[in-house]
Amino acid sequence: MKWLELLEVAGATLVAAVVLVVLYALGVRLTAIAGDPERKSPVAIRSLAYVCFAACGVAVLAGIYLIVPYFNK
């Protein structure tokens, strides 16, 4: 078995999972901050939260593209 390739895949999986969780958590946090009535510009913060959610969606779609053999013909 090629152990170095296994470690490479495990490392990439770990990094991707951490990045997705951080982006989603940041999006949730920014949405909560934008909901605060004392904030002066909630639109900018809310749009940044939507950018984080969109990046999560793009990463998930890219992962599905890589996993499903139908797309890789």
PDB file of N, CA, C and O in Angstrom, chain B, residues numbered from 101:
ATOM      1  N   MET B 101       0.849  -1.186   0.000  1.00  0.00           N
ATOM      2  CA  MET B 101       0.000   0.000   0.000  1.00  0.00           C
ATOM      3  C   MET B 101       0.889   1.242   0.000  1.00  0.00           C
ATOM      4  O   MET B 101       1.976   1.241   0.577  1.00  0.00           O
ATOM      5  N   LYS B 102       0.424   2.273  -0.637  1.00  0.00           N
ATOM      6  CA  LYS B 102       1.199   3.513  -0.736  1.00  0.00           C
ATOM      7  C   LYS B 102       0.788   4.429   0.417  1.00  0.00           C
ATOM      8  O   LYS B 102      -0.212   5.143   0.340  1.00  0.00           O
ATOM      9  N   TRP B 103       1.573   4.390   1.470  1.00  0.00           N
ATOM     10  CA  TRP B 103       1.218   5.101   2.701  1.00  0.00           C
ATOM     11  C   TRP B 103       1.309   6.614   2.543  1.00  0.00           C
ATOM     12  O   TRP B 103       0.538   7.354   3.153  1.00  0.00           O
ATOM     13  N   LEU B 104       2.235   7.062   1.740  1.00  0.00           N
ATOM     14  CA  LEU B 104       2.384   8.508   1.564  1.00  0.00           C
ATOM     15  C   LEU B 104       1.155   9.103   0.876  1.00  0.00           C
ATOM     16  O   LEU B 104       0.714  10.197   1.227  1.00  0.00           O
ATOM     17  N   GLU B 105       0.609   8.391  -0.090  1.00  0.00           N
ATOM     18  CA  GLU B 105      -0.597   8.863  -0.762  1.00  0.00           C
ATOM     19  C   GLU B 105      -1.797   8.837   0.175  1.00  0.00           C
ATOM     20  O   GLU B 105      -2.652   9.721   0.119  1.00  0.00           O
ATOM     21  N   LEU B 106      -1.862   7.832   1.027  1.00  0.00           N
ATOM     22  CA  LEU B 106      -2.933   7.768   2.024  1.00  0.00           C
ATOM     23  C   LEU B 106      -2.851   8.953   2.979  1.00  0.00           C
ATOM     24  O   LEU B 106      -3.871   9.565   3.297  1.00  0.00           O
ATOM     25  N   LEU B 107      -1.656   9.279   3.433  1.00  0.00           N
ATOM     26  CA  LEU B 107      -1.484  10.434   4.320  1.00  0.00           C
ATOM     27  C   LEU B 107      -1.815  11.740   3.604  1.00  0.00           C
ATOM     28  O   LEU B 107      -2.355  12.664   4.213  1.00  0.00           O
ATOM     29  N   GLU B 108      -1.493  11.819   2.317  1.00  0.00           N
ATOM     30  CA  GLU B 108      -1.805  13.018   1.545  1.00  0.00           C
ATOM     31  C   GLU B 108      -3.314  13.229   1.435  1.00  0.00           C
ATOM     32  O   GLU B 108      -3.803  14.348   1.587  1.00  0.00           O
ATOM     33  N   VAL B 109      -4.038  12.162   1.174  1.00  0.00           N
ATOM     34  CA  VAL B 109      -5.500  12.254   1.082  1.00  0.00           C
ATOM     35  C   VAL B 109      -6.099  12.592   2.446  1.00  0.00           C
ATOM     36  O   VAL B 109      -7.021  13.403   2.536  1.00  0.00           O
ATOM     37  N   ALA B 110      -5.578  11.974   3.505  1.00  0.00           N
ATOM     38  CA  ALA B 110      -6.078  12.260   4.856  1.00  0.00           C
ATOM     39  C   ALA B 110      -5.821  13.719   5.231  1.00  0.00           C
ATOM     40  O   ALA B 110      -6.677  14.368   5.831  1.00  0.00           O
ATOM     41  N   GLY B 111      -4.658  14.225   4.881  1.00  0.00           N
ATOM     42  CA  GLY B 111      -4.345  15.626   5.181  1.00  0.00           C
ATOM     43  C   GLY B 111      -5.218  16.588   4.406  1.00  0.00           C
ATOM     44  O   GLY B 111      -5.686  17.586   4.954  1.00  0.00           O
ATOM     45  N   ALA B 112      -5.443  16.298   3.131  1.00  0.00           N
ATOM     46  CA  ALA B 112      -6.306  17.166   2.322  1.00  0.00           C
ATOM     47  C   ALA B 112      -7.737  17.137   2.839  1.00  0.00           C
ATOM     48  O   ALA B 112      -8.417  18.163   2.853  1.00  0.00           O
ATOM     49  N   THR B 113      -8.193  15.969   3.260  1.00  0.00           N
ATOM     50  CA  THR B 113      -9.536  15.853   3.819  1.00  0.00           C
ATOM     51  C   THR B 113      -9.666  16.643   5.109  1.00  0.00           C
ATOM     52  O   THR B 113     -10.668  17.325   5.329  1.00  0.00           O
ATOM     53  N   LEU B 114      -8.667  16.554   5.950  1.00  0.00           N
ATOM     54  CA  LEU B 114      -8.698  17.285   7.220  1.00  0.00           C
ATOM     55  C   LEU B 114      -8.689  18.796   6.984  1.00  0.00           C
ATOM     56  O   LEU B 114      -9.445  19.528   7.621  1.00  0.00           O
ATOM     57  N   VAL B 115      -7.848  19.256   6.081  1.00  0.00           N
ATOM     58  CA  VAL B 115      -7.784  20.692   5.789  1.00  0.00           C
ATOM     59  C   VAL B 115      -9.098  21.181   5.193  1.00  0.00           C
ATOM     60  O   VAL B 115      -9.594  22.242   5.573  1.00  0.00           O
ATOM     61  N   ALA B 116      -9.663  20.420   4.266  1.00  0.00           N
ATOM     62  CA  ALA B 116     -10.928  20.822   3.645  1.00  0.00           C
ATOM     63  C   ALA B 116     -12.054  20.863   4.675  1.00  0.00           C
ATOM     64  O   ALA B 116     -12.881  21.775   4.656  1.00  0.00           O
ATOM     65  N   ALA B 117     -12.087  19.890   5.563  1.00  0.00           N
ATOM     66  CA  ALA B 117     -13.136  19.871   6.586  1.00  0.00           C
ATOM     67  C   ALA B 117     -13.003  21.062   7.530  1.00  0.00           C
ATOM     68  O   ALA B 117     -14.001  21.687   7.888  1.00  0.00           O
ATOM     69  N   VAL B 118     -11.790  21.372   7.926  1.00  0.00           N
ATOM     70  CA  VAL B 118     -11.577  22.509   8.836  1.00  0.00           C
ATOM     71  C   VAL B 118     -11.960  23.821   8.139  1.00  0.00           C
ATOM     72  O   VAL B 118     -12.592  24.684   8.747  1.00  0.00           O
ATOM     73  N   VAL B 119     -11.584  23.966   6.888  1.00  0.00           N
ATOM     74  CA  VAL B 119     -11.915  25.193   6.159  1.00  0.00           C
ATOM     75  C   VAL B 119     -13.429  25.347   6.024  1.00  0.00           C
ATOM     76  O   VAL B 119     -13.958  26.443   6.211  1.00  0.00           O
ATOM     77  N   LEU B 120     -14.128  24.261   5.702  1.00  0.00           N
ATOM     78  CA  LEU B 120     -15.587  24.336   5.582  1.00  0.00           C
ATOM     79  C   LEU B 120     -16.249  24.696   6.905  1.00  0.00           C
ATOM     80  O   LEU B 120     -17.157  25.526   6.941  1.00  0.00           O
ATOM     81  N   VAL B 121     -15.806  24.084   7.973  1.00  0.00           N
ATOM     82  CA  VAL B 121     -16.401  24.371   9.286  1.00  0.00           C
ATOM     83  C   VAL B 121     -16.137  25.811   9.693  1.00  0.00           C
ATOM     84  O   VAL B 121     -17.028  26.476  10.221  1.00  0.00           O
ATOM     85  N   VAL B 122     -14.935  26.297   9.458  1.00  0.00           N
ATOM     86  CA  VAL B 122     -14.601  27.677   9.822  1.00  0.00           C
ATOM     87  C   VAL B 122     -15.407  28.668   8.982  1.00  0.00           C
ATOM     88  O   VAL B 122     -15.916  29.654   9.514  1.00  0.00           O
ATOM     89  N   LEU B 123     -15.528  28.418   7.680  1.00  0.00           N
ATOM     90  CA  LEU B 123     -16.318  29.317   6.837  1.00  0.00           C
ATOM     91  C   LEU B 123     -17.778  29.338   7.264  1.00  0.00           C
ATOM     92  O   LEU B 123     -18.390  30.404   7.332  1.00  0.00           O
ATOM     93  N   TYR B 124     -18.340  28.172   7.553  1.00  0.00           N
ATOM     94  CA  TYR B 124     -19.744  28.127   7.958  1.00  0.00           C
ATOM     95  C   TYR B 124     -19.940  28.814   9.316  1.00  0.00           C
ATOM     96  O   TYR B 124     -20.887  29.580   9.499  1.00  0.00           O
ATOM     97  N   ALA B 125     -19.047  28.536  10.255  1.00  0.00           N
ATOM     98  CA  ALA B 125     -19.154  29.171  11.576  1.00  0.00           C
ATOM     99  C   ALA B 125     -18.987  30.686  11.475  1.00  0.00           C
ATOM    100  O   ALA B 125     -19.670  31.435  12.173  1.00  0.00           O
ATOM    101  N   LEU B 126     -18.083  31.137  10.611  1.00  0.00           N
ATOM    102  CA  LEU B 126     -17.902  32.577  10.415  1.00  0.00           C
ATOM    103  C   LEU B 126     -19.152  33.191   9.798  1.00  0.00           C
ATOM    104  O   LEU B 126     -19.553  34.294  10.170  1.00  0.00           O
ATOM    105  N   GLY B 127     -19.764  32.487   8.862  1.00  0.00           N
ATOM    106  CA  GLY B 127     -21.003  32.976   8.266  1.00  0.00           C
ATOM    107  C   GLY B 127     -22.117  33.095   9.287  1.00  0.00           C
ATOM    108  O   GLY B 127     -22.854  34.080   9.297  1.00  0.00           O
ATOM    109  N   VAL B 128     -22.242  32.090  10.149  1.00  0.00           N
ATOM    110  CA  VAL B 128     -23.267  32.131  11.194  1.00  0.00           C
ATOM    111  C   VAL B 128     -22.990  33.274  12.168  1.00  0.00           C
ATOM    112  O   VAL B 128     -23.904  33.996  12.567  1.00  0.00           O
ATOM    113  N   ARG B 129     -21.737  33.430  12.541  1.00  0.00           N
ATOM    114  CA  ARG B 129     -21.370  34.500  13.472  1.00  0.00           C
ATOM    115  C   ARG B 129     -21.634  35.884  12.867  1.00  0.00           C
ATOM    116  O   ARG B 129     -22.153  36.773  13.541  1.00  0.00           O
ATOM    117  N   LEU B 130     -21.278  36.053  11.611  1.00  0.00           N
ATOM    118  CA  LEU B 130     -21.505  37.349  10.975  1.00  0.00           C
ATOM    119  C   LEU B 130     -22.999  37.624  10.798  1.00  0.00           C
ATOM    120  O   LEU B 130     -23.425  38.777  10.869  1.00  0.00           O
ATOM    121  N   THR B 131     -23.786  36.594  10.571  1.00  0.00           N
ATOM    122  CA  THR B 131     -25.231  36.778  10.488  1.00  0.00           C
ATOM    123  C   THR B 131     -25.790  37.228  11.832  1.00  0.00           C
ATOM    124  O   THR B 131     -26.666  38.091  11.892  1.00  0.00           O
ATOM    125  N   ALA B 132     -25.280  36.640  12.903  1.00  0.00           N
ATOM    126  CA  ALA B 132     -25.726  37.046  14.239  1.00  0.00           C
ATOM    127  C   ALA B 132     -25.305  38.481  14.550  1.00  0.00           C
ATOM    128  O   ALA B 132     -26.073  39.241  15.138  1.00  0.00           O
ATOM    129  N   ILE B 133     -24.104  38.846  14.161  1.00  0.00           N
ATOM    130  CA  ILE B 133     -23.633  40.219  14.390  1.00  0.00           C
ATOM    131  C   ILE B 133     -24.471  41.206  13.583  1.00  0.00           C
ATOM    132  O   ILE B 133     -24.803  42.287  14.069  1.00  0.00           O
ATOM    133  N   ALA B 134     -24.815  40.833  12.344  1.00  0.00           N
ATOM    134  CA  ALA B 134     -25.610  41.736  11.498  1.00  0.00           C
ATOM    135  C   ALA B 134     -27.022  41.913  12.042  1.00  0.00           C
ATOM    136  O   ALA B 134     -27.671  42.918  11.753  1.00  0.00           O
ATOM    137  N   GLY B 135     -27.502  40.959  12.820  1.00  0.00           N
ATOM    138  CA  GLY B 135     -28.839  41.068  13.408  1.00  0.00           C
ATOM    139  C   GLY B 135     -28.891  41.958  14.634  1.00  0.00           C
ATOM    140  O   GLY B 135     -29.974  42.241  15.145  1.00  0.00           O
ATOM    141  N   ASP B 136     -27.749  42.400  15.110  1.00  0.00           N
ATOM    142  CA  ASP B 136     -27.696  43.285  16.273  1.00  0.00           C
ATOM    143  C   ASP B 136     -28.227  44.660  15.892  1.00  0.00           C
ATOM    144  O   ASP B 136     -27.707  45.276  14.962  1.00  0.00           O
ATOM    145  N   PRO B 137     -29.251  45.160  16.585  1.00  0.00           N
ATOM    146  CA  PRO B 137     -29.835  46.458  16.201  1.00  0.00           C
ATOM    147  C   PRO B 137     -28.907  47.648  16.446  1.00  0.00           C
ATOM    148  O   PRO B 137     -29.148  48.724  15.899  1.00  0.00           O
ATOM    149  N   GLU B 138     -27.871  47.492  17.237  1.00  0.00           N
ATOM    150  CA  GLU B 138     -26.962  48.596  17.518  1.00  0.00           C
ATOM    151  C   GLU B 138     -25.883  48.768  16.452  1.00  0.00           C
ATOM    152  O   GLU B 138     -25.133  49.743  16.500  1.00  0.00           O
ATOM    153  N   ARG B 139     -25.786  47.863  15.505  1.00  0.00           N
ATOM    154  CA  ARG B 139     -24.780  47.965  14.443  1.00  0.00           C
ATOM    155  C   ARG B 139     -25.162  49.051  13.453  1.00  0.00           C
ATOM    156  O   ARG B 139     -26.338  49.248  13.149  1.00  0.00           O
ATOM    157  N   LYS B 140     -24.153  49.751  12.956  1.00  0.00           N
ATOM    158  CA  LYS B 140     -24.411  50.853  12.034  1.00  0.00           C
ATOM    159  C   LYS B 140     -24.546  50.377  10.589  1.00  0.00           C
ATOM    160  O   LYS B 140     -25.344  50.936   9.837  1.00  0.00           O
ATOM    161  N   SER B 141     -23.793  49.367  10.186  1.00  0.00           N
ATOM    162  CA  SER B 141     -23.854  48.903   8.791  1.00  0.00           C
ATOM    163  C   SER B 141     -24.038  47.381   8.744  1.00  0.00           C
ATOM    164  O   SER B 141     -23.096  46.649   8.437  1.00  0.00           O
ATOM    165  N   PRO B 142     -25.242  46.912   9.046  1.00  0.00           N
ATOM    166  CA  PRO B 142     -25.451  45.455   9.014  1.00  0.00           C
ATOM    167  C   PRO B 142     -25.471  44.872   7.608  1.00  0.00           C
ATOM    168  O   PRO B 142     -25.297  43.666   7.436  1.00  0.00           O
ATOM    169  N   VAL B 143     -25.684  45.717   6.599  1.00  0.00           N
ATOM    170  CA  VAL B 143     -25.750  45.208   5.224  1.00  0.00           C
ATOM    171  C   VAL B 143     -24.389  44.669   4.789  1.00  0.00           C
ATOM    172  O   VAL B 143     -24.319  43.610   4.165  1.00  0.00           O
ATOM    173  N   ALA B 144     -23.319  45.374   5.106  1.00  0.00           N
ATOM    174  CA  ALA B 144     -21.976  44.927   4.729  1.00  0.00           C
ATOM    175  C   ALA B 144     -21.609  43.631   5.452  1.00  0.00           C
ATOM    176  O   ALA B 144     -21.013  42.727   4.866  1.00  0.00           O
ATOM    177  N   ILE B 145     -21.965  43.556   6.709  1.00  0.00           N
ATOM    178  CA  ILE B 145     -21.648  42.355   7.483  1.00  0.00           C
ATOM    179  C   ILE B 145     -22.482  41.171   6.992  1.00  0.00           C
ATOM    180  O   ILE B 145     -21.972  40.057   6.877  1.00  0.00           O
ATOM    181  N   ARG B 146     -23.745  41.408   6.707  1.00  0.00           N
ATOM    182  CA  ARG B 146     -24.607  40.334   6.227  1.00  0.00           C
ATOM    183  C   ARG B 146     -24.154  39.847   4.847  1.00  0.00           C
ATOM    184  O   ARG B 146     -24.210  38.651   4.560  1.00  0.00           O
ATOM    185  N   SER B 147     -23.710  40.770   3.998  1.00  0.00           N
ATOM    186  CA  SER B 147     -23.233  40.349   2.676  1.00  0.00           C
ATOM    187  C   SER B 147     -21.947  39.535   2.788  1.00  0.00           C
ATOM    188  O   SER B 147     -21.734  38.610   2.004  1.00  0.00           O
ATOM    189  N   LEU B 148     -21.095  39.865   3.746  1.00  0.00           N
ATOM    190  CA  LEU B 148     -19.892  39.069   3.988  1.00  0.00           C
ATOM    191  C   LEU B 148     -20.262  37.668   4.502  1.00  0.00           C
ATOM    192  O   LEU B 148     -19.603  36.684   4.168  1.00  0.00           O
ATOM    193  N   ALA B 149     -21.310  37.594   5.308  1.00  0.00           N
ATOM    194  CA  ALA B 149     -21.784  36.288   5.777  1.00  0.00           C
ATOM    195  C   ALA B 149     -22.291  35.460   4.602  1.00  0.00           C
ATOM    196  O   ALA B 149     -22.047  34.255   4.545  1.00  0.00           O
ATOM    197  N   TYR B 150     -22.988  36.089   3.671  1.00  0.00           N
ATOM    198  CA  TYR B 150     -23.484  35.369   2.495  1.00  0.00           C
ATOM    199  C   TYR B 150     -22.325  34.914   1.603  1.00  0.00           C
ATOM    200  O   TYR B 150     -22.414  33.869   0.959  1.00  0.00           O
ATOM    201  N   VAL B 151     -21.251  35.685   1.561  1.00  0.00           N
ATOM    202  CA  VAL B 151     -20.065  35.268   0.812  1.00  0.00           C
ATOM    203  C   VAL B 151     -19.467  34.006   1.437  1.00  0.00           C
ATOM    204  O   VAL B 151     -19.042  33.097   0.724  1.00  0.00           O
ATOM    205  N   CYS B 152     -19.436  33.956   2.769  1.00  0.00           N
ATOM    206  CA  CYS B 152     -18.936  32.755   3.454  1.00  0.00           C
ATOM    207  C   CYS B 152     -19.812  31.550   3.143  1.00  0.00           C
ATOM    208  O   CYS B 152     -19.296  30.464   2.878  1.00  0.00           O
ATOM    209  N   PHE B 153     -21.129  31.726   3.172  1.00  0.00           N
ATOM    210  CA  PHE B 153     -22.035  30.620   2.860  1.00  0.00           C
ATOM    211  C   PHE B 153     -21.884  30.190   1.403  1.00  0.00           C
ATOM    212  O   PHE B 153     -21.943  28.998   1.103  1.00  0.00           O
ATOM    213  N   ALA B 154     -21.693  31.137   0.505  1.00  0.00           N
ATOM    214  CA  ALA B 154     -21.509  30.799  -0.908  1.00  0.00           C
ATOM    215  C   ALA B 154     -20.205  30.027  -1.118  1.00  0.00           C
ATOM    216  O   ALA B 154     -20.159  29.097  -1.923  1.00  0.00           O
ATOM    217  N   ALA B 155     -19.155  30.405  -0.405  1.00  0.00           N
ATOM    218  CA  ALA B 155     -17.886  29.684  -0.507  1.00  0.00           C
ATOM    219  C   ALA B 155     -18.041  28.245  -0.006  1.00  0.00           C
ATOM    220  O   ALA B 155     -17.453  27.321  -0.567  1.00  0.00           O
ATOM    221  N   CYS B 156     -18.829  28.065   1.044  1.00  0.00           N
ATOM    222  CA  CYS B 156     -19.116  26.707   1.526  1.00  0.00           C
ATOM    223  C   CYS B 156     -19.848  25.911   0.457  1.00  0.00           C
ATOM    224  O   CYS B 156     -19.519  24.751   0.212  1.00  0.00           O
ATOM    225  N   GLY B 157     -20.827  26.519  -0.175  1.00  0.00           N
ATOM    226  CA  GLY B 157     -21.582  25.831  -1.216  1.00  0.00           C
ATOM    227  C   GLY B 157     -20.706  25.454  -2.404  1.00  0.00           C
ATOM    228  O   GLY B 157     -20.833  24.357  -2.948  1.00  0.00           O
ATOM    229  N   VAL B 158     -19.829  26.350  -2.803  1.00  0.00           N
ATOM    230  CA  VAL B 158     -18.927  26.066  -3.916  1.00  0.00           C
ATOM    231  C   VAL B 158     -17.979  24.922  -3.556  1.00  0.00           C
ATOM    232  O   VAL B 158     -17.705  24.057  -4.388  1.00  0.00           O
ATOM    233  N   ALA B 159     -17.486  24.917  -2.337  1.00  0.00           N
ATOM    234  CA  ALA B 159     -16.589  23.836  -1.909  1.00  0.00           C
ATOM    235  C   ALA B 159     -17.313  22.491  -1.880  1.00  0.00           C
ATOM    236  O   ALA B 159     -16.743  21.473  -2.271  1.00  0.00           O
ATOM    237  N   VAL B 160     -18.544  22.481  -1.426  1.00  0.00           N
ATOM    238  CA  VAL B 160     -19.320  21.243  -1.405  1.00  0.00           C
ATOM    239  C   VAL B 160     -19.587  20.757  -2.826  1.00  0.00           C
ATOM    240  O   VAL B 160     -19.453  19.566  -3.107  1.00  0.00           O
ATOM    241  N   LEU B 161     -19.959  21.658  -3.716  1.00  0.00           N
ATOM    242  CA  LEU B 161     -20.198  21.268  -5.106  1.00  0.00           C
ATOM    243  C   LEU B 161     -18.922  20.769  -5.779  1.00  0.00           C
ATOM    244  O   LEU B 161     -18.973  19.836  -6.580  1.00  0.00           O
ATOM    245  N   ALA B 162     -17.789  21.374  -5.468  1.00  0.00           N
ATOM    246  CA  ALA B 162     -16.523  20.906  -6.016  1.00  0.00           C
ATOM    247  C   ALA B 162     -16.194  19.503  -5.508  1.00  0.00           C
ATOM    248  O   ALA B 162     -15.683  18.672  -6.259  1.00  0.00           O
ATOM    249  N   GLY B 163     -16.486  19.244  -4.241  1.00  0.00           N
ATOM    250  CA  GLY B 163     -16.269  17.911  -3.694  1.00  0.00           C
ATOM    251  C   GLY B 163     -17.161  16.874  -4.343  1.00  0.00           C
ATOM    252  O   GLY B 163     -16.720  15.759  -4.622  1.00  0.00           O
ATOM    253  N   ILE B 164     -18.410  17.229  -4.584  1.00  0.00           N
ATOM    254  CA  ILE B 164     -19.323  16.311  -5.267  1.00  0.00           C
ATOM    255  C   ILE B 164     -18.843  16.058  -6.686  1.00  0.00           C
ATOM    256  O   ILE B 164     -18.917  14.930  -7.174  1.00  0.00           O
ATOM    257  N   TYR B 165     -18.358  17.085  -7.345  1.00  0.00           N
ATOM    258  CA  TYR B 165     -17.833  16.933  -8.701  1.00  0.00           C
ATOM    259  C   TYR B 165     -16.655  15.952  -8.720  1.00  0.00           C
ATOM    260  O   TYR B 165     -16.532  15.145  -9.642  1.00  0.00           O
ATOM    261  N   LEU B 166     -15.797  16.022  -7.712  1.00  0.00           N
ATOM    262  CA  LEU B 166     -14.643  15.133  -7.660  1.00  0.00           C
ATOM    263  C   LEU B 166     -15.019  13.697  -7.298  1.00  0.00           C
ATOM    264  O   LEU B 166     -14.348  12.756  -7.723  1.00  0.00           O
ATOM    265  N   ILE B 167     -16.081  13.524  -6.520  1.00  0.00           N
ATOM    266  CA  ILE B 167     -16.436  12.195  -6.037  1.00  0.00           C
ATOM    267  C   ILE B 167     -17.270  11.412  -7.046  1.00  0.00           C
ATOM    268  O   ILE B 167     -17.041  10.219  -7.243  1.00  0.00           O
ATOM    269  N   VAL B 168     -18.224  12.065  -7.679  1.00  0.00           N
ATOM    270  CA  VAL B 168     -19.161  11.366  -8.569  1.00  0.00           C
ATOM    271  C   VAL B 168     -18.469  11.054  -9.890  1.00  0.00           C
ATOM    272  O   VAL B 168     -18.020  11.969 -10.580  1.00  0.00           O
ATOM    273  N   PRO B 169     -18.377   9.776 -10.252  1.00  0.00           N
ATOM    274  CA  PRO B 169     -17.655   9.408 -11.475  1.00  0.00           C
ATOM    275  C   PRO B 169     -18.321   9.899 -12.761  1.00  0.00           C
ATOM    276  O   PRO B 169     -17.642  10.058 -13.775  1.00  0.00           O
ATOM    277  N   TYR B 170     -19.625  10.141 -12.742  1.00  0.00           N
ATOM    278  CA  TYR B 170     -20.342  10.588 -13.934  1.00  0.00           C
ATOM    279  C   TYR B 170     -19.781  11.914 -14.456  1.00  0.00           C
ATOM    280  O   TYR B 170     -19.738  12.132 -15.666  1.00  0.00           O
ATOM    281  N   PHE B 171     -19.358  12.788 -13.564  1.00  0.00           N
ATOM    282  CA  PHE B 171     -18.859  14.100 -13.948  1.00  0.00           C
ATOM    283  C   PHE B 171     -17.422  14.066 -14.432  1.00  0.00           C
ATOM    284  O   PHE B 171     -16.971  15.017 -15.071  1.00  0.00           O
ATOM    285  N   ASN B 172     -16.700  13.015 -14.150  1.00  0.00           N
ATOM    286  CA  ASN B 172     -15.262  12.953 -14.482  1.00  0.00           C
ATOM    287  C   ASN B 172     -14.979  12.086 -15.709  1.00  0.00           C
ATOM    288  O   ASN B 172     -13.922  11.457 -15.772  1.00  0.00           O
ATOM    289  N   LYS B 173     -15.868  12.034 -16.664  1.00  0.00           N
ATOM    290  CA  LYS B 173     -15.644  11.199 -17.853  1.00  0.00           C
ATOM    291  C   LYS B 173     -14.698  11.850 -18.815  1.00  0.00           C
ATOM    292  O   LYS B 173     -14.400  11.284 -19.867  1.00  0.00           O
TER     293      LYS B 173
END
